[in-house]
Amino acid sequence: MSAYLLAKIRGKLSRMVEDSDLDQLVDVEPDVIVQRLQASSYAEALSETWDRPSDRLRQAFLDDVADLIHSLYEYRRALLLDVLARYRVENLKLIIRAQLHRIPSDEVRGHLFSLAWEDVDYPQLLEMPGLEAVIRALPWEEYRTRLDAVHRQVGDKQVAFPYESKLDAIYLQQLINQYQSGPMSARRILKNIVLKELLSWAFRLKGYGRSFPELVNILPDFRPVIPQDEMRHIVEDNEGWHGIGRFLGPELAGELERMDKFDLAAIEELFDRKILKVTRESFVMNPFGMGVVIGYIFIKERELSRLIEAIERARRRAQRGSDVHH
């Protein structure tokens, strides 16, 4: 990674909203949020209108990421595109649900991610005459092949889960492959991201009544990051989830041990803190590595999530106030 790109990332970091400022946005009015964001990278997105602010913030984040992609060499760009493929996956899930349940495209179009780094007309996919046509139009061979296999198996059943789980599996398998073969500077971050996503998915599937053998058939090959017997113990045994502690390090593992009951949201937060720790270490120990780019995106995603949460809370309060006055 060039010194130019590193300087660009550090400049972007300087415009982030501090955690302390994010904490103060919890119970303020919409206008106050806009004012507090004037020095951030989201200022322009909120400068003209308060219409659909969450979508505008989300797009500002994606445009910011697109700016980084064009500064990377091709082989490093491929790694970043695999990390960002989850936004592609979310678009495709939305399109599949719209196709299966015949949701009008006007209700869906505004919720699609606009991905400047992909030459794909997602809104046009919404207009395709059926899911089979959508699958044929996809520009990625692996997606076409694997989704076509699902379509042949499912037939005319209007169930989105088989398609969505296959999309998630493709995404996570790509990350696992990058963890195995990508640059060393990115591997620790990738491993922790994969572990968080895998374990979250496995516990949710268990909550839906899926057995461990069924989990193995749905999830990608996770053995490069966690042995199958260990995954079985963590997911199946009532107290097995404490085994996650070995991936978190002593301090966070101690917090996990103090949990008196299983709390998936709390475990995901512990993983997020681990990823943040590894990211900060990457900035110090390997400041020109790809871990800095991936870590920056992770940090921005957390910032965006908290901002959207604050804005949606403010909008709900404003709506309740309006309803009372009327």
C-alpha positions, -999 to 999 in steps of 0.1 A, spaced: 0 0 0 14 34 -9 22 62 14 -4 83 -5 -32 58 3 -21 56 39 -22 95 41 -57 94 25 -70 69 51 -55 89 80 -72 120 66 -105 101 65 -100 89 100 -96 125 112 -131 133 99 -148 104 118 -173 111 146 -156 104 180 -171 77 202 -179 103 228 -198 124 202 -217 93 191 -227 87 227 -241 122 229 -263 117 198 -285 91 216 -313 115 227 -309 146 206 -332 161 179 -326 156 142 -314 191 136 -288 187 164 -275 155 147 -270 173 114 -252 201 132 -229 177 150 -220 160 117 -209 191 99 -172 184 104 -176 147 94 -175 129 61 -213 128 62 -218 166 62 -226 168 25 -250 139 26 -272 157 51 -267 193 39 -296 196 15 -325 176 30 -336 154 58 -353 130 34 -342 94 39 -312 104 60 -302 68 68 -300 60 31 -280 91 24 -255 83 51 -252 48 39 -245 60 4 -219 85 16 -201 56 33 -201 36 1 -188 65 -20 -161 70 6 -151 33 2 -152 35 -36 -126 63 -34 -102 38 -17 -107 10 -42 -95 31 -71 -63 38 -52 -53 1 -49 -33 -21 -71 -53 -49 -88 -44 -79 -66 -51 -59 -35 -83 -45 -50 -95 -81 -54 -91 -87 -16 -111 -56 -8 -138 -65 -33 -143 -98 -15 -146 -80 18 -172 -56 3 -191 -84 -15 -216 -85 14 -232 -54 0 -236 -72 -33 -251 -101 -13 -276 -78 5 -286 -64 -29 -292 -98 -43 -311 -110 -13 -335 -80 -16 -340 -86 -53 -347 -123 -47 -372 -116 -21 -389 -90 -44 -390 -116 -72 -403 -144 -51 -430 -124 -33 -438 -101 -62 -430 -69 -43 -433 -39 -66 -399 -26 -77 -407 9 -66 -409 -3 -30 -375 -20 -33 -354 2 -56 -346 28 -30 -332 2 -6 -306 -12 -29 -269 -3 -23 -254 18 -51 -220 2 -56 -197 24 -77 -170 -3 -79 -194 -28 -97 -207 -25 -132 -240 -40 -123 -274 -24 -128 -292 -37 -97 -324 -18 -103 -326 -34 -137 -324 -69 -121 -356 -60 -103 -374 -56 -136 -364 -91 -149 -393 -114 -157 -387 -139 -129 -359 -152 -107 -345 -175 -134 -339 -145 -156 -322 -127 -127 -298 -156 -121 -289 -158 -158 -281 -121 -159 -257 -122 -130 -221 -113 -142 -204 -137 -117 -201 -173 -128 -200 -188 -93 -231 -169 -83 -249 -180 -114 -239 -217 -110 -247 -220 -73 -279 -200 -74 -291 -220 -105 -285 -252 -85 -306 -239 -57 -333 -228 -81 -335 -262 -97 -338 -278 -62 -364 -254 -48 -385 -252 -80 -415 -230 -77 -415 -228 -39 -416 -191 -27 -389 -196 -1 -360 -172 1 -339 -190 27 -321 -215 4 -310 -186 -19 -300 -163 9 -280 -190 28 -262 -198 -4 -253 -162 -10 -240 -159 26 -220 -191 21 -203 -177 -11 -194 -145 7 -179 -162 38 -161 -188 17 -144 -159 -2 -133 -144 30 -120 -177 43 -100 -181 11 -86 -146 15 -77 -154 51 -57 -184 39 -40 -169 9 -42 -131 14 -15 -108 27 -3 -114 63 -12 -79 73 -49 -86 67 -52 -122 80 -59 -115 117 -87 -91 109 -102 -114 83 -101 -144 107 -119 -125 134 -145 -111 109 -151 -147 96 -154 -161 132 -179 -135 142 -200 -141 111 -198 -179 113 -207 -182 149 -235 -157 147 -249 -176 117 -245 -210 134 -263 -198 166 -291 -183 146 -296 -215 126 -296 -235 158 -323 -211 171 -343 -220 140 -341 -257 150 -313 -267 126 -292 -297 138 -254 -295 136 -252 -318 105 -276 -294 88 -254 -264 99 -224 -281 83 -243 -285 50 -254 -248 50 -223 -231 62 -191 -228 41 -161 -250 49 -151 -233 82 -124 -258 92 -95 -234 82 -106 -211 111 -122 -235 136 -120 -273 138 -154 -290 132 -154 -308 166 -148 -275 183 -176 -258 164 -199 -286 173 -191 -282 210 -195 -244 210 -228 -245 192 -244 -277 205 -235 -279 242 -255 -257 266 -224 -241 280 -202 -247 250 -205 -210 239 -179 -201 266 -154 -218 243 -156 -187 221 -133 -170 247 -102 -185 233 -106 -164 201 -111 -132 221 -80 -129 242 -77 -129 280 -95 -96 288 -125 -101 265 -126 -138 274 -130 -127 310 -160 -106 301 -175 -136 283 -170 -158 313 -189 -133 335 -220 -136 313 -245 -156 332 -265 -165 301 -260 -168 263 -263 -134 246 -255 -134 209 -256 -96 206 -231 -92 235 -208 -119 219 -209 -100 186 -199 -68 204 -170 -86 220 -159 -98 185 -162 -62 173 -140 -50 201 -114 -77 192 -115 -66 156 -110 -30 166 -80 -40 188 -64 -59 159 -71 -30 136 -54 -6 158 -24 -29 161 -22 -31 123 -20 7 121 10 6 144 28 -26 134 21 -27 97 9 7 86 13 0 49 -6 -33 49 -40 -42 37 -52 -47 72 -53 -9 75 -77 -6 46 -100 -35 58 -98 -21 94 -107 13 83 -138 0 65 -148 -20 96 -144 11 118 -165 32 94 -192 5 93 -195 7 131 -196 45 130 -223 43 103 -244 18 123 -244 40 154 -252 71 134 -282 54 117 -294 41 150 -293 77 165 -311 92 135 -338 65 134 -344 70 171 -346 108 166 -370 104 138 -393 81 159 -393 107 187 -401 135 163 -429 114 148 -444 106 182 -443 143 191 -461 152 158 -488 125 165 -494 140 200 -498 175 187 -523 163 161 
